[in-house]
Amino acid sequence: YGGTILYSGASTSAETAEDFVSHVEQETRYPTLARERLFATYGYFASGIATTALTAMAAVRNPAVVAFAVQRPMVFMIGGAATSIAGMMGASMLPPEQSALKHAAFAVFTGAQGVTLLPIMALSLIHISEPTRHAQISYAVFC
């Protein structure tokens, strides 16, 4: 009913259907500020996912880091969580005018998230050798 009332109200003001549709399209578009904020938000989201993944991948490929994470997982996770919280607080407390520092704090936050995942991944790996193959193949299965 709302659409009918809206359209009948528009038609009584001597607008054509094309004018009404054009007016509705203009009103439903995002304002420039909203578009800029959406673009920035999705940019931060994508860069955060990428930084977290790259940091986790770099940590997994370093045997010394993996050994430390497996031997002392709580120390590793608490240190990663503290670094993550510090980066998050820095990113949220810095003013937008200091964009370089704000981006650096965000990179610390997302990087610490990736490193904090390492003990979880390293401790949950189970190596299974398939006995029916001639060559031993080791598979990593996440539990």
N, CA, C and O atoms as a GROMACS GRO file, in nm:
protein
  572
    1TYR      N    1   0.081  -0.120   0.000
    1TYR     CA    2   0.000   0.000   0.000
    1TYR      C    3   0.084   0.125   0.000
    1TYR      O    4   0.046   0.227  -0.059
    2GLY      N    5   0.201   0.119   0.067
    2GLY     CA    6   0.285   0.239   0.076
    2GLY      C    7   0.331   0.285  -0.061
    2GLY      O    8   0.336   0.405  -0.087
    3GLY      N    9   0.366   0.189  -0.150
    3GLY     CA   10   0.410   0.225  -0.284
    3GLY      C   11   0.299   0.289  -0.364
    3GLY      O   12   0.322   0.382  -0.441
    4THR      N   13   0.178   0.239  -0.347
    4THR     CA   14   0.064   0.294  -0.420
    4THR      C   15   0.035   0.435  -0.375
    4THR      O   16   0.008   0.524  -0.456
    5ILE      N   17   0.041   0.455  -0.246
    5ILE     CA   18   0.013   0.589  -0.193
    5ILE      C   19   0.122   0.685  -0.236
    5ILE      O   20   0.094   0.799  -0.274
    6LEU      N   21   0.246   0.640  -0.231
    6LEU     CA   22   0.356   0.724  -0.273
    6LEU      C   23   0.344   0.760  -0.420
    6LEU      O   24   0.363   0.875  -0.458
    7TYR      N   25   0.312   0.662  -0.504
    7TYR     CA   26   0.301   0.688  -0.647
    7TYR      C   27   0.181   0.776  -0.677
    7TYR      O   28   0.189   0.865  -0.761
    8SER      N   29   0.070   0.751  -0.609
    8SER     CA   30  -0.047   0.836  -0.637
    8SER      C   31  -0.022   0.978  -0.591
    8SER      O   32  -0.071   1.073  -0.652
    9GLY      N   33   0.056   0.993  -0.483
    9GLY     CA   34   0.090   1.128  -0.439
    9GLY      C   35   0.180   1.196  -0.540
    9GLY      O   36   0.169   1.317  -0.562
   10ALA      N   37   0.270   1.121  -0.602
   10ALA     CA   38   0.359   1.179  -0.702
   10ALA      C   39   0.283   1.214  -0.828
   10ALA      O   40   0.312   1.314  -0.894
   11SER      N   41   0.184   1.131  -0.862
   11SER     CA   42   0.111   1.158  -0.986
   11SER      C   43   0.018   1.278  -0.971
   11SER      O   44  -0.012   1.343  -1.071
   12THR      N   45  -0.026   1.309  -0.851
   12THR     CA   46  -0.111   1.426  -0.833
   12THR      C   47  -0.032   1.555  -0.841
   12THR      O   48  -0.089   1.663  -0.858
   13SER      N   49   0.101   1.545  -0.828
   13SER     CA   50   0.180   1.666  -0.840
   13SER      C   51   0.224   1.690  -0.983
   13SER      O   52   0.321   1.763  -1.007
   14ALA      N   53   0.156   1.631  -1.077
   14ALA     CA   54   0.175   1.650  -1.220
   14ALA      C   55   0.311   1.600  -1.269
   14ALA      O   56   0.365   1.656  -1.364
   15GLU      N   57   0.367   1.494  -1.204
   15GLU     CA   58   0.491   1.433  -1.251
   15GLU      C   59   0.456   1.312  -1.337
   15GLU      O   60   0.356   1.244  -1.312
   16THR      N   61   0.536   1.287  -1.434
   16THR     CA   62   0.516   1.167  -1.514
   16THR      C   63   0.582   1.049  -1.442
   16THR      O   64   0.657   1.068  -1.347
   17ALA      N   65   0.553   0.929  -1.489
   17ALA     CA   66   0.610   0.810  -1.428
   17ALA      C   67   0.762   0.809  -1.443
   17ALA      O   68   0.833   0.765  -1.352
   18GLU      N   69   0.813   0.858  -1.556
   18GLU     CA   70   0.958   0.862  -1.577
   18GLU      C   71   1.024   0.959  -1.480
   18GLU      O   72   1.132   0.931  -1.428
   19ASP      N   73   0.960   1.074  -1.457
   19ASP     CA   74   1.014   1.170  -1.362
   19ASP      C   75   1.017   1.112  -1.222
   19ASP      O   76   1.112   1.133  -1.146
   20PHE      N   77   0.913   1.038  -1.188
   20PHE     CA   78   0.904   0.977  -1.055
   20PHE      C   79   1.014   0.874  -1.037
   20PHE      O   80   1.081   0.872  -0.933
   21VAL      N   81   1.035   0.787  -1.136
   21VAL     CA   82   1.139   0.685  -1.128
   21VAL      C   83   1.276   0.751  -1.119
   21VAL      O   84   1.361   0.707  -1.040
   22SER      N   85   1.300   0.854  -1.197
   22SER     CA   86   1.427   0.926  -1.193
   22SER      C   87   1.449   0.988  -1.056
   22SER      O   88   1.560   0.985  -1.003
   23HIS      N   89   1.344   1.044  -0.998
   23HIS     CA   90   1.354   1.105  -0.865
   23HIS      C   91   1.384   0.998  -0.760
   23HIS      O   92   1.468   1.021  -0.672
   24VAL      N   93   1.318   0.884  -0.768
   24VAL     CA   94   1.341   0.776  -0.672
   24VAL      C   95   1.484   0.724  -0.684
   24VAL      O   96   1.549   0.699  -0.583
   25GLU      N   97   1.534   0.706  -0.807
   25GLU     CA   98   1.670   0.659  -0.826
   25GLU      C   99   1.771   0.757  -0.766
   25GLU      O  100   1.870   0.714  -0.706
   26GLN      N  101   1.747   0.886  -0.781
   26GLN     CA  102   1.839   0.984  -0.725
   26GLN      C  103   1.835   0.981  -0.573
   26GLN      O  104   1.938   0.999  -0.508
   27GLU      N  105   1.718   0.960  -0.516
   27GLU     CA  106   1.705   0.958  -0.371
   27GLU      C  107   1.764   0.832  -0.308
   27GLU      O  108   1.807   0.836  -0.193
   28THR      N  109   1.766   0.722  -0.381
   28THR     CA  110   1.813   0.596  -0.323
   28THR      C  111   1.962   0.574  -0.344
   28THR      O  112   2.016   0.479  -0.287
   29ARG      N  113   2.030   0.654  -0.422
   29ARG     CA  114   2.174   0.641  -0.437
   29ARG      C  115   2.244   0.682  -0.309
   29ARG      O  116   2.193   0.763  -0.231
   30TYR      N  117   2.361   0.624  -0.289
   30TYR     CA  118   2.438   0.660  -0.170
   30TYR      C  119   2.498   0.798  -0.189
   30TYR      O  120   2.548   0.830  -0.296
   31PRO      N  121   2.493   0.879  -0.085
   31PRO     CA  122   2.562   1.007  -0.092
   31PRO      C  123   2.714   0.983  -0.102
   31PRO      O  124   2.761   0.873  -0.074
   32THR      N  125   2.785   1.083  -0.142
   32THR     CA  126   2.930   1.070  -0.163
   32THR      C  127   3.001   1.027  -0.036
   32THR      O  128   3.089   0.942  -0.041
   33LEU      N  129   2.966   1.084   0.078
   33LEU     CA  130   3.030   1.049   0.204
   33LEU      C  131   3.007   0.902   0.238
   33LEU      O  132   3.100   0.834   0.281
   34ALA      N  133   2.886   0.853   0.218
   34ALA     CA  134   2.857   0.712   0.247
   34ALA      C  135   2.936   0.621   0.154
   34ALA      O  136   2.987   0.517   0.198
   35ARG      N  137   2.948   0.657   0.027
   35ARG     CA  138   3.027   0.576  -0.067
   35ARG      C  139   3.174   0.573  -0.025
   35ARG      O  140   3.237   0.467  -0.029
   36GLU      N  141   3.228   0.687   0.014
   36GLU     CA  142   3.367   0.693   0.056
   36GLU      C  143   3.391   0.608   0.181
   36GLU      O  144   3.492   0.538   0.190
   37ARG      N  145   3.299   0.614   0.275
   37ARG     CA  146   3.315   0.534   0.397
   37ARG      C  147   3.303   0.385   0.368
   37ARG      O  148   3.377   0.304   0.425
   38LEU      N  149   3.210   0.347   0.281
   38LEU     CA  150   3.198   0.206   0.243
   38LEU      C  151   3.324   0.157   0.173
   38LEU      O  152   3.372   0.047   0.201
   39PHE      N  153   3.378   0.238   0.083
   39PHE     CA  154   3.500   0.202   0.013
   39PHE      C  155   3.615   0.184   0.112
   39PHE      O  156   3.691   0.088   0.103
   40ALA      N  157   3.628   0.277   0.206
   40ALA     CA  158   3.734   0.268   0.306
   40ALA      C  159   3.715   0.146   0.396
   40ALA      O  160   3.812   0.078   0.429
   41THR      N  161   3.592   0.118   0.435
   41THR     CA  162   3.564   0.003   0.521
   41THR      C  163   3.600  -0.128   0.452
   41THR      O  164   3.667  -0.213   0.511
   42TYR      N  165   3.557  -0.144   0.328
   42TYR     CA  166   3.591  -0.266   0.255
   42TYR      C  167   3.740  -0.273   0.225
   42TYR      O  168   3.796  -0.382   0.218
   43GLY      N  169   3.803  -0.160   0.206
   43GLY     CA  170   3.948  -0.159   0.186
   43GLY      C  171   4.022  -0.206   0.310
   43GLY      O  172   4.116  -0.285   0.300
   44TYR      N  173   3.980  -0.156   0.428
   44TYR     CA  174   4.040  -0.202   0.553
   44TYR      C  175   4.013  -0.351   0.574
   44TYR      O  176   4.102  -0.425   0.616
   45PHE      N  177   3.894  -0.396   0.544
   45PHE     CA  178   3.859  -0.538   0.561
   45PHE      C  179   3.948  -0.626   0.473
   45PHE      O  180   4.004  -0.724   0.520
   46ALA      N  181   3.960  -0.590   0.346
   46ALA     CA  182   4.041  -0.670   0.254
   46ALA      C  183   4.188  -0.668   0.293
   46ALA      O  184   4.254  -0.772   0.291
   47SER      N  185   4.240  -0.551   0.329
   47SER     CA  186   4.380  -0.545   0.368
   47SER      C  187   4.404  -0.618   0.500
   47SER      O  188   4.511  -0.676   0.520
   48GLY      N  189   4.307  -0.616   0.589
   48GLY     CA  190   4.320  -0.689   0.716
   48GLY      C  191   4.324  -0.839   0.695
   48GLY      O  192   4.406  -0.908   0.757
   49ILE      N  193   4.238  -0.890   0.608
   49ILE     CA  194   4.238  -1.034   0.577
   49ILE      C  195   4.371  -1.072   0.512
   49ILE      O  196   4.430  -1.174   0.546
   50ALA      N  197   4.417  -0.990   0.418
   50ALA     CA  198   4.542  -1.020   0.348
   50ALA      C  199   4.662  -1.017   0.444
   50ALA      O  200   4.747  -1.105   0.439
   51THR      N  201   4.668  -0.917   0.531
   51THR     CA  202   4.779  -0.906   0.626
   51THR      C  203   4.778  -1.022   0.724
   51THR      O  204   4.883  -1.077   0.755
   52THR      N  205   4.661  -1.058   0.774
   52THR     CA  206   4.650  -1.172   0.865
   52THR      C  207   4.697  -1.300   0.798
   52THR      O  208   4.772  -1.377   0.857
   53ALA      N  209   4.653  -1.323   0.675
   53ALA     CA  210   4.692  -1.445   0.604
   53ALA      C  211   4.841  -1.447   0.573
   53ALA      O  212   4.906  -1.550   0.591
   54LEU      N  213   4.896  -1.335   0.528
   54LEU     CA  214   5.039  -1.331   0.496
   54LEU      C  215   5.125  -1.350   0.621
   54LEU      O  216   5.228  -1.417   0.616
   55THR      N  217   5.084  -1.291   0.732
   55THR     CA  218   5.160  -1.307   0.857
   55THR      C  219   5.154  -1.451   0.905
   55THR      O  220   5.255  -1.506   0.947
   56ALA      N  221   5.036  -1.511   0.900
   56ALA     CA  222   5.024  -1.651   0.942
   56ALA      C  223   5.107  -1.741   0.852
   56ALA      O  224   5.173  -1.833   0.901
   57MET      N  225   5.105  -1.716   0.722
   57MET     CA  226   5.182  -1.797   0.628
   57MET      C  227   5.332  -1.780   0.653
   57MET      O  228   5.406  -1.879   0.649
   58ALA      N  229   5.378  -1.659   0.677
   58ALA     CA  230   5.520  -1.635   0.704
   58ALA      C  231   5.562  -1.702   0.835
   58ALA      O  232   5.672  -1.756   0.843
   59ALA      N  233   5.476  -1.698   0.936
   59ALA     CA  234   5.510  -1.760   1.064
   59ALA      C  235   5.516  -1.912   1.052
   59ALA      O  236   5.603  -1.975   1.113
   60VAL      N  237   5.426  -1.972   0.975
   60VAL     CA  238   5.425  -2.117   0.958
   60VAL      C  239   5.550  -2.164   0.884
   60VAL      O  240   5.597  -2.275   0.908
   61ARG      N  241   5.602  -2.084   0.797
   61ARG     CA  242   5.720  -2.122   0.718
   61ARG      C  243   5.851  -2.101   0.792
   61ARG      O  244   5.957  -2.138   0.740
   62ASN      N  245   5.848  -2.044   0.911
   62ASN     CA  246   5.969  -2.022   0.989
   62ASN      C  247   5.977  -2.131   1.097
   62ASN      O  248   5.897  -2.129   1.191
   63PRO      N  249   6.072  -2.225   1.085
   63PRO     CA  250   6.078  -2.336   1.182
   63PRO      C  251   6.102  -2.290   1.325
   63PRO      O  252   6.048  -2.351   1.418
   64ALA      N  253   6.181  -2.187   1.347
   64ALA     CA  254   6.208  -2.140   1.483
   64ALA      C  255   6.080  -2.086   1.548
   64ALA      O  256   6.055  -2.110   1.666
   65VAL      N  257   6.001  -2.013   1.470
   65VAL     CA  258   5.876  -1.959   1.524
   65VAL      C  259   5.778  -2.072   1.554
   65VAL      O  260   5.711  -2.070   1.658
   66VAL      N  261   5.769  -2.170   1.466
   66VAL     CA  262   5.678  -2.284   1.488
   66VAL      C  263   5.722  -2.362   1.611
   66VAL      O  264   5.638  -2.401   1.692
   67ALA      N  265   5.854  -2.386   1.627
   67ALA     CA  266   5.903  -2.459   1.744
   67ALA      C  267   5.870  -2.385   1.873
   67ALA      O  268   5.828  -2.447   1.971
   68PHE      N  269   5.888  -2.253   1.873
   68PHE     CA  270   5.855  -2.174   1.992
   68PHE      C  271   5.705  -2.180   2.021
   68PHE      O  272   5.664  -2.191   2.137
   69ALA      N  273   5.624  -2.173   1.916
   69ALA     CA  274   5.479  -2.175   1.934
   69ALA      C  275   5.432  -2.310   1.987
   69ALA      O  276   5.337  -2.315   2.065
   70VAL      N  277   5.496  -2.418   1.946
   70VAL     CA  278   5.457  -2.552   1.991
   70VAL      C  279   5.505  -2.577   2.134
   70VAL      O  280   5.434  -2.638   2.214
   71GLN      N  281   5.626  -2.530   2.166
   71GLN     CA  282   5.682  -2.552   2.299
   71GLN      C  283   5.618  -2.464   2.406
   71GLN      O  284   5.600  -2.506   2.520
   72ARG      N  285   5.583  -2.343   2.369
   72ARG     CA  286   5.524  -2.248   2.466
   72ARG      C  287   5.401  -2.181   2.405
   72ARG      O  288   5.403  -2.061   2.377
   73PRO      N  289   5.294  -2.256   2.383
   73PRO     CA  290   5.178  -2.198   2.314
   73PRO      C  291   5.109  -2.087   2.393
   73PRO      O  292   5.062  -1.990   2.334
   74MET      N  293   5.102  -2.100   2.525
   74MET     CA  294   5.033  -1.997   2.603
   74MET      C  295   5.110  -1.865   2.602
   74MET      O  296   5.051  -1.758   2.590
   75VAL      N  297   5.242  -1.874   2.614
   75VAL     CA  298   5.325  -1.753   2.609
   75VAL      C  299   5.309  -1.687   2.472
   75VAL      O  300   5.294  -1.565   2.462
   76PHE      N  301   5.311  -1.768   2.369
   76PHE     CA  302   5.299  -1.719   2.233
   76PHE      C  303   5.163  -1.653   2.212
   76PHE      O  304   5.154  -1.545   2.153
   77MET      N  305   5.057  -1.719   2.259
   77MET     CA  306   4.921  -1.665   2.238
   77MET      C  307   4.896  -1.541   2.323
   77MET      O  308   4.832  -1.446   2.277
   78ILE      N  309   4.945  -1.540   2.447
   78ILE     CA  310   4.926  -1.422   2.532
   78ILE      C  311   5.004  -1.303   2.475
   78ILE      O  312   4.953  -1.191   2.472
   79GLY      N  313   5.126  -1.328   2.429
   79GLY     CA  314   5.204  -1.221   2.366
   79GLY      C  315   5.137  -1.170   2.239
   79GLY      O  316   5.134  -1.049   2.214
   80GLY      N  317   5.083  -1.262   2.159
   80GLY     CA  318   5.013  -1.222   2.037
   80GLY      C  319   4.886  -1.145   2.067
   80GLY      O  320   4.854  -1.047   1.999
   81ALA      N  321   4.814  -1.189   2.171
   81ALA     CA  322   4.692  -1.118   2.209
   81ALA      C  323   4.722  -0.978   2.262
   81ALA      O  324   4.651  -0.882   2.230
   82ALA      N  325   4.828  -0.966   2.342
   82ALA     CA  326   4.866  -0.834   2.394
   82ALA      C  327   4.908  -0.740   2.281
   82ALA      O  328   4.871  -0.623   2.280
   83THR      N  329   4.984  -0.793   2.186
   83THR     CA  330   5.025  -0.712   2.071
   83THR      C  331   4.904  -0.674   1.987
   83THR      O  332   4.895  -0.561   1.938
   84SER      N  333   4.812  -0.767   1.972
   84SER     CA  334   4.691  -0.741   1.895
   84SER      C  335   4.606  -0.632   1.961
   84SER      O  336   4.556  -0.542   1.893
   85ILE      N  337   4.590  -0.641   2.091
   85ILE     CA  338   4.511  -0.540   2.163
   85ILE      C  339   4.579  -0.404   2.154
   85ILE      O  340   4.512  -0.302   2.136
   86ALA      N  341   4.712  -0.401   2.168
   86ALA     CA  342   4.783  -0.273   2.157
   86ALA      C  343   4.766  -0.212   2.018
   86ALA      O  344   4.744  -0.092   2.005
   87GLY      N  345   4.774  -0.295   1.914
   87GLY     CA  346   4.754  -0.244   1.779
   87GLY      C  347   4.613  -0.195   1.755
   87GLY      O  348   4.592  -0.094   1.690
   88MET      N  349   4.516  -0.269   1.810
   88MET     CA  350   4.376  -0.230   1.795
   88MET      C  351   4.349  -0.097   1.866
   88MET      O  352   4.282  -0.009   1.812
   89MET      N  353   4.401  -0.084   1.988
   89MET     CA  354   4.380   0.041   2.062
   89MET      C  355   4.449   0.158   1.992
   89MET      O  356   4.395   0.268   1.986
   90GLY      N  357   4.569   0.132   1.940
   90GLY     CA  358   4.639   0.237   1.868
   90GLY      C  359   4.563   0.281   1.744
   90GLY      O  360   4.552   0.400   1.716
   91ALA      N  361   4.510   0.183   1.670
   91ALA     CA  362   4.435   0.216   1.548
   91ALA      C  363   4.307   0.292   1.579
   91ALA      O  364   4.267   0.381   1.504
   92SER      N  365   4.243   0.258   1.690
   92SER     CA  366   4.117   0.325   1.721
   92SER      C  367   4.137   0.460   1.790
   92SER      O  368   4.050   0.546   1.782
   93MET      N  369   4.249   0.480   1.858
   93MET     CA  370   4.269   0.604   1.933
   93MET      C  371   4.339   0.712   1.852
   93MET      O  372   4.326   0.831   1.883
   94LEU      N  373   4.413   0.674   1.749
   94LEU     CA  374   4.483   0.776   1.670
   94LEU      C  375   4.384   0.855   1.585
   94LEU      O  376   4.290   0.798   1.531
   95PRO      N  377   4.405   0.985   1.573
   95PRO     CA  378   4.314   1.065   1.490
   95PRO      C  379   4.336   1.036   1.342
   95PRO      O  380   4.446   0.995   1.303
   96PRO      N  381   4.234   1.055   1.260
   96PRO     CA  382   4.246   1.028   1.115
   96PRO      C  383   4.355   1.110   1.047
   96PRO      O  384   4.404   1.071   0.941
   97GLU      N  385   4.392   1.224   1.105
   97GLU     CA  386   4.495   1.307   1.044
   97GLU      C  387   4.632   1.238   1.043
   97GLU      O  388   4.716   1.268   0.958
   98GLN      N  389   4.654   1.148   1.137
   98GLN     CA  390   4.779   1.072   1.145
   98GLN      C  391   4.761   0.937   1.076
   98GLN      O  392   4.772   0.831   1.138
   99SER      N  393   4.733   0.943   0.947
   99SER     CA  394   4.696   0.821   0.876
   99SER      C  395   4.810   0.720   0.868
   99SER      O  396   4.784   0.600   0.870
  100ALA      N  397   4.934   0.764   0.858
  100ALA     CA  398   5.046   0.669   0.851
  100ALA      C  399   5.057   0.588   0.980
  100ALA      O  400   5.074   0.466   0.976
  101LEU      N  401   5.048   0.655   1.094
  101LEU     CA  402   5.053   0.584   1.222
  101LEU      C  403   4.930   0.496   1.241
  101LEU      O  404   4.939   0.385   1.295
  102LYS      N  405   4.815   0.546   1.197
  102LYS     CA  406   4.692   0.469   1.210
  102LYS      C  407   4.700   0.340   1.127
  102LYS      O  408   4.660   0.234   1.173
  103HIS      N  409   4.753   0.351   1.005
  103HIS     CA  410   4.769   0.233   0.921
  103HIS      C  411   4.874   0.137   0.977
  103HIS      O  412   4.858   0.015   0.968
  104ALA      N  413   4.980   0.191   1.036
  104ALA     CA  414   5.081   0.106   1.098
  104ALA      C  415   5.023   0.031   1.218
  104ALA      O  416   5.050  -0.088   1.235
  105ALA      N  417   4.943   0.098   1.299
  105ALA     CA  418   4.880   0.031   1.413
  105ALA      C  419   4.782  -0.076   1.366
  105ALA      O  420   4.771  -0.182   1.427
  106PHE      N  421   4.711  -0.048   1.258
  106PHE     CA  422   4.620  -0.148   1.202
  106PHE      C  423   4.697  -0.268   1.149
  106PHE      O  424   4.653  -0.382   1.164
  107ALA      N  425   4.814  -0.244   1.087
  107ALA     CA  426   4.897  -0.354   1.038
  107ALA      C  427   4.951  -0.438   1.154
  107ALA      O  428   4.959  -0.560   1.144
  108VAL      N  429   4.987  -0.372   1.265
  108VAL     CA  430   5.031  -0.446   1.384
  108VAL      C  431   4.917  -0.533   1.436
  108VAL      O  432   4.937  -0.649   1.471
  109PHE      N  433   4.797  -0.476   1.442
  109PHE     CA  434   4.680  -0.551   1.489
  109PHE      C  435   4.655  -0.675   1.404
  109PHE      O  436   4.643  -0.785   1.456
  110THR      N  437   4.647  -0.657   1.272
  110THR     CA  438   4.614  -0.770   1.186
  110THR      C  439   4.730  -0.869   1.177
  110THR      O  440   4.707  -0.990   1.166
  111GLY      N  441   4.853  -0.820   1.182
  111GLY     CA  442   4.967  -0.910   1.184
  111GLY      C  443   4.971  -0.995   1.309
  111GLY      O  444   5.000  -1.114   1.303
  112ALA      N  445   4.941  -0.933   1.423
  112ALA     CA  446   4.937  -1.008   1.548
  112ALA      C  447   4.825  -1.112   1.547
  112ALA      O  448   4.838  -1.219   1.607
  113GLN      N  449   4.716  -1.081   1.480
  113GLN     CA  450   4.608  -1.180   1.467
  113GLN      C  451   4.658  -1.304   1.392
  113GLN      O  452   4.628  -1.416   1.432
  114GLY      N  453   4.732  -1.283   1.286
  114GLY     CA  454   4.785  -1.395   1.209
  114GLY      C  455   4.884  -1.478   1.288
  114GLY      O  456   4.882  -1.601   1.281
  115VAL      N  457   4.971  -1.412   1.365
  115VAL     CA  458   5.069  -1.484   1.445
  115VAL      C  459   5.002  -1.557   1.561
  115VAL      O  460   5.044  -1.666   1.599
  116THR      N  461   4.897  -1.498   1.617
  116THR     CA  462   4.827  -1.562   1.728
  116THR      C  463   4.759  -1.691   1.684
  116THR      O  464   4.736  -1.780   1.767
  117LEU      N  465   4.726  -1.703   1.558
  117LEU     CA  466   4.664  -1.826   1.508
  117LEU      C  467   4.762  -1.943   1.498
  117LEU      O  468   4.720  -2.058   1.491
  118LEU      N  469   4.892  -1.914   1.498
  118LEU     CA  470   4.992  -2.017   1.475
  118LEU      C  471   4.987  -2.132   1.576
  118LEU      O  472   4.986  -2.248   1.532
  119PRO      N  473   4.984  -2.110   1.708
  119PRO     CA  474   4.978  -2.225   1.799
  119PRO      C  475   4.853  -2.310   1.779
  119PRO      O  476   4.858  -2.432   1.795
  120ILE      N  477   4.744  -2.247   1.746
  120ILE     CA  478   4.620  -2.324   1.722
  120ILE      C  479   4.638  -2.415   1.602
  120ILE      O  480   4.601  -2.532   1.606
  121MET      N  481   4.696  -2.361   1.496
  121MET     CA  482   4.717  -2.442   1.376
  121MET      C  483   4.824  -2.548   1.400
  121MET      O  484   4.806  -2.663   1.360
  122ALA      N  485   4.934  -2.511   1.466
  122ALA     CA  486   5.045  -2.604   1.485
  122ALA      C  487   5.007  -2.719   1.578
  122ALA      O  488   5.049  -2.833   1.556
  123LEU      N  489   4.931  -2.691   1.681
  123LEU     CA  490   4.893  -2.796   1.775
  123LEU      C  491   4.780  -2.884   1.724
  123LEU      O  492   4.759  -2.994   1.776
  124SER      N  493   4.707  -2.839   1.625
  124SER     CA  494   4.595  -2.919   1.575
  124SER      C  495   4.632  -3.004   1.454
  124SER      O  496   4.546  -3.075   1.401
  125LEU      N  497   4.756  -2.998   1.411
  125LEU     CA  498   4.797  -3.079   1.296
  125LEU      C  499   4.821  -3.224   1.338
  125LEU      O  500   4.887  -3.250   1.438
  126ILE      N  501   4.768  -3.313   1.263
  126ILE     CA  502   4.792  -3.456   1.284
  126ILE      C  503   4.852  -3.508   1.155
  126ILE      O  504   4.793  -3.492   1.048
  127HIS      N  505   4.968  -3.570   1.165
  127HIS     CA  506   5.031  -3.625   1.045
  127HIS      C  507   4.992  -3.771   1.031
  127HIS      O  508   5.015  -3.852   1.121
  128ILE      N  509   4.933  -3.803   0.920
  128ILE     CA  510   4.888  -3.939   0.893
  128ILE      C  511   4.961  -3.990   0.770
  128ILE      O  512   4.963  -3.923   0.667
  129SER      N  513   5.019  -4.106   0.782
  129SER     CA  514   5.083  -4.167   0.666
  129SER      C  515   4.986  -4.271   0.611
  129SER      O  516   4.932  -4.354   0.684
  130GLU      N  517   4.967  -4.265   0.483
  130GLU     CA  518   4.876  -4.359   0.419
  130GLU      C  519   4.952  -4.488   0.391
  130GLU      O  520   5.045  -4.487   0.311
  131PRO      N  521   4.915  -4.600   0.456
  131PRO     CA  522   4.995  -4.723   0.444
  131PRO      C  523   4.983  -4.795   0.310
  131PRO      O  524   5.067  -4.880   0.280
  132THR      N  525   4.883  -4.764   0.229
  132THR     CA  526   4.864  -4.837   0.104
  132THR      C  527   4.952  -4.784  -0.008
  132THR      O  528   4.960  -4.849  -0.113
  133ARG      N  529   5.016  -4.673   0.009
  133ARG     CA  530   5.102  -4.617  -0.096
  133ARG      C  531   5.243  -4.672  -0.080
  133ARG      O  532   5.283  -4.712   0.029
  134HIS      N  533   5.317  -4.675  -0.190
  134HIS     CA  534   5.455  -4.721  -0.185
  134HIS      C  535   5.545  -4.618  -0.118
  134HIS      O  536   5.631  -4.654  -0.037
  135ALA      N  537   5.526  -4.494  -0.150
  135ALA     CA  538   5.602  -4.388  -0.085
  135ALA      C  539   5.518  -4.330   0.028
  135ALA      O  540   5.396  -4.317   0.016
  136GLN      N  541   5.586  -4.297   0.136
  136GLN     CA  542   5.510  -4.240   0.248
  136GLN      C  543   5.474  -4.096   0.217
  136GLN      O  544   5.558  -4.015   0.177
  137ILE      N  545   5.348  -4.066   0.235
  137ILE     CA  546   5.297  -3.932   0.213
  137ILE      C  547   5.241  -3.884   0.345
  137ILE      O  548   5.163  -3.954   0.410
  138SER      N  549   5.278  -3.767   0.386
  138SER     CA  550   5.229  -3.712   0.510
  138SER      C  551   5.119  -3.611   0.479
  138SER      O  552   5.138  -3.518   0.401
  139TYR      N  553   5.005  -3.630   0.540
  139TYR     CA  554   4.892  -3.540   0.522
  139TYR      C  555   4.870  -3.458   0.648
  139TYR      O  556   4.889  -3.509   0.759
  140ALA      N  557   4.832  -3.336   0.633
  140ALA     CA  558   4.799  -3.251   0.747
  140ALA      C  559   4.647  -3.242   0.752
  140ALA      O  560   4.582  -3.199   0.657
  141VAL      N  561   4.592  -3.282   0.864
  141VAL     CA  562   4.447  -3.279   0.880
  141VAL      C  563   4.415  -3.186   0.996
  141VAL      O  564   4.468  -3.202   1.106
  142PHE      N  565   4.329  -3.090   0.972
  142PHE     CA  566   4.288  -3.000   1.079
  142PHE      C  567   4.171  -3.061   1.153
  142PHE      O  568   4.071  -3.100   1.094
  143CYS      N  569   4.186  -3.068   1.284
  143CYS     CA  570   4.079  -3.125   1.367
  143CYS      C  571   3.987  -3.016   1.413
  143CYS      O  572   3.890  -3.043   1.484
   0.00000   0.00000   0.00000
